[in-house]
Amino acid sequence: MKDLKSYFTEPGSSPLEPSEAYRQFDQFEATTLFCSRCRQAVPVRKKLLLVLPDGEKYDYLCPYCGSSVGTKVEKREIPDQVIVT
């Protein structure tokens, strides 16, 4: 069986630590999702739905019927600070 680090190596470079390799795939973007109303996989539009204290919530919409086919919350590295005077 292969060593775990051998899966995270690029040719001609040193092995990546598993935490570094996983960070490469931290945020995925959906390009096609299934729409239950249209009954087929459709390309999606991403629309900002909410701005939350720890990130933004996006809604994925079907371009044909306009229904929501999914949501995603993108977490921020450093949360914004709110100052109330």
N, C-alpha and C positions, 0 to 999 in steps of 0.2 A: 504494500500500500504506500502511496506517495505521502511525503511530508506535507503538512498544511501550507507551509511557506512556499513550496514549489508551485502551488496553484496561483500565487500572487507575484510571480516574477515576470518581468518583461525581458526579452532577449537582450543580452549585453548589459544588463543592469543588476543591481543588488536586489534581493527579495524585499518586497513591501511588507510592512507589518500589517496584520489583518485589520486593525482599526483604520489604517490609511486606505486600504483597499475598499473597505465598506463605505468610507466617506465619499468615494467616487460615485457611488450609487445612492447617495442620500436623498436626492429629490428627483422623482420621475415626473415626466409630463405625459399626460394621456393625449393621444392624437386621435384614437378611434375607440368609441365605446358603444355598447348595445343600447338602442332606444326601444323601450317596450311598446311605445305607441306606434312607431314606424315598423317594428318587428324586424329590424336589421341593424348591423353595425354601421355607425355613421361617423364621419369626422366631427369633432366637437369644437365648440367655441368656449373659451375660458373667460368668465366674467367675475370681476371682484364683487363679492357679496357683502362681507363684513371686514372691518379692521378691528382686530382683537388686540388686547394688551400683549399677547405673546406671539402674534403673527397675523397673517391675513387668511380669510376663508374665501375660497373661490368656488364658483358653481360652474359645472360643465353643462352646456346647452346643446341640444340637437339643432342643427342649422335648418332643418326642414320643418319641424313642427314647433320648435321653441321650448319643448319640455326639458326639465332637468334630468340629466342622465348620471350625475355623480357630483361629488364635492371633494374638495381638497383643502387642508389647512397647511400653509407654509409657515413653519416656525422661524422666528428670527433668532439670530445668534445672540444679540444683545437687545433686550427689550427697551423700547423708548421710555423715557421718563416724562411723567406728566407733572407739571408744576402749577399749583393752584394758589393764587394770591388773593 
